[in-house]
């Protein structure tokens, strides 16, 4: 939810600006007419910015907790996302690969939120990888599986259980988990053969009571 966090920070700045504008309006009373007009315009624009920001926050928060699912091809969506991340990966000296067990995996999902899940996981992987990141899709026992694998140093504590850092790191993982859960799915992190794996599971046929058991996933 880092977009919403940024907007909340912006709201503080706008409210501070509005308070200063109101003080300038008061101080400008009795000053030259031109100064009073400038103060009035500053106050009006600050109030307008505050109203627009509040409206944007309301819409963003509503979208954050609402699914807009429609039939689509998850493979095509994520393959295109991998292409978008490829230049940044090359610039960092990392090989980014896309793998899919099927040429197409079609089911009903929220395309924007699935893309955000994958984008957050890819950003995290590229930040920690040494040489390679893999974005992988497949189907397992009624679930769509999205996996992001990197060959970084890994973690000693579950990164999904840690609070976000002051620099914003960790917010993307929390958002990815939230969007997976919103689909009725889940997000898990694990280490295997020297690699870090973030695995999101989304149900292919509506909400399912229990997710796939980790030790049962090949």
N, C-alpha and C positions, 0 to 999 in steps of 0.2 A: 504494500500500500504506500510505496514511497512517493507516488504522485500526490496523494492526499496529504502526506506528511509535509511535502514541500509547499503545498497550498496553505496548510495551517501556519507554517513559518511565514509565508508571504502575508497572511492575514494579520499577523502581529505587526509586521512592518507597515502595512497599510493603515492599521488602526493608530500606530504611533504617528504616522504622517498626518492622519486626520486630526489627531489631538493637537499637533503643532500648527496645523492650518487654522484650527479654531482659535488658538491663542493669537496667531498673527491677525486674524480677523478682528479680535477684540482690541489688540494693540493699534491696529490701523484706523480705528475709529477716531475721527478728528484730524487724521493726517491728510496729506494731499489726496484729492479725489482719485488720481491715477493709482496710488498705492492701495487705496481702499478697494478699487475695482480688481486689482491683481489678487488681493487677499481673498475677495469674494470668489473669484474664478478658481483659485487654488482650493478653497474649501469645498466648492461644488464638485470639482473633479475628484477630490479625495473621497467624498461621500459616494459618488458614482462608482468609483473603483471598489469601495467597500461593498456596495450592493451587488456588483457583478461577481466579486469574489465569493460572497456568501452563496449566491445562486450556483456558481460552479462547484463549490464544496458540497452542496446538497445533492446535485446531480451525480457527482463523482462517488459520494458515499452510497447513494442508491444503487448505482451500477455495480459497486464493489460487492454488494450482497444479493445481486439478482443475476440469474442465468438467462441468456438469450440464445437458447440452443436451436440448431437447425441441422438437417442432414448435410454432411460434408465429407471430404476425403482428408483424413488427418495426415496421411503420408505426403500428399501434395503440399499441404500447408507447411509442414515442418521441413520438408526438403527445400522449399523456398526460403524459409527462415535461415536454414544452414548456409544457403548461398549468401544471404545478407551478412552473416557473421564471418564469412570466409576472409574478406580483406583484413579485418581486425586481427584474426588469428594469424594470417601470414605475416602481418607487421610485427607480431609478437614472437615469430619463429615457431609457431605451433601448427601442427597439421590437424585440421578439422575434417572429420569424416562423417558421412551420413550413411546409415545402414538401415534397411527395412527388410523384414522377412517376407513382405508382400508388396506388390507394386501399388496397391491401393487398399486402404482400410477405411471403410465408410460406415459411419454411425452418426448419431445426433449429439452434437457438442456445441459449446460456445466458442466460436473460432477465436475471438479476441482473447478470451481467458486462457485457452489452450496455448495460444501463441505466447502469452505472457508467462505461463508456466515454463515453457521451453526456453524463452529468452532469459528469464531469471536464472535458470539452471546453467545455461550456456555461459552467461556472464560470470557466474561464480566459478565455473570450471576453467574458463580462460584465465581467470585471475590466479588460479592455483596450479595449473598444469605445468609440467616441465616441457614436454614435446608434443603431446597428443591429446585430443579430445574427440570423443565419439558421441554422436547423437543417434540413438537407435530406437526403432519402433517395431512392435510386434503385437500379436494377440496371444493371450494365454487364458484358457479356461473362462471365457466370457468377459475378459477384461482387455482393454487397450493399454498396452504398456509403453511408456515413454521413458527411456533411460539415457542419462548423460553420464559418460564415463571419462575420467581424467587420470593422468598418471602423476598427479601431484603428491606431496608429502602426506596427505591425508589428515586425519583428525584424531585427537585423543578422547574428545567428548562429542556426543551427538550434536552436530551443528544445528539441527532443527529444534533442539531443546535449549539453545543458548539465546539470550536476549541480543538484540541488534547492537552493534558497536556504535560509538559516538559518531563515526564517519559515515554511518548509513549502511555499512556492510552487515548483512543478515536480514535486512528488510525484504530483499528480493526472495530469499528462501521462505520467509514467513508468508509472503504474498502467494508464492507458488503452492505452498501447502494449503493455504486458505482456498485458492481456486480449485485445487484438486478435490478438497472436501466438499466444496459447493456442488461439484459434479456427482457427489456421492462416492468419491474415490479417496485416495490417500497419497501421501508422499513419504518415502523412507530413504534413509542414507545408510550406506554400508561400505565396508572395505573388503576387497577380494583380490588376491594375487597382486598386491602392490598398487591397486587402482581404487579410486573413490567412485562409488556408483550412487547417483541419485535416481530413484525409480518412482515415477508417478504412475498410478494405476487408476484408470477411469472405466466405469462400467459401460459395456457396449449396449446394454438393454435397460436403461433406467437405473434407479438406485438399487443396489444390492446390499443385503444385510451385512455380509462379511467379505472382507477383501481377501485376495489370494495370500496364502501362507508364505512367508518369506522363504522358508526352507523347502517349499514345494516348487518354487519358481526355478526353472532350469537356466 
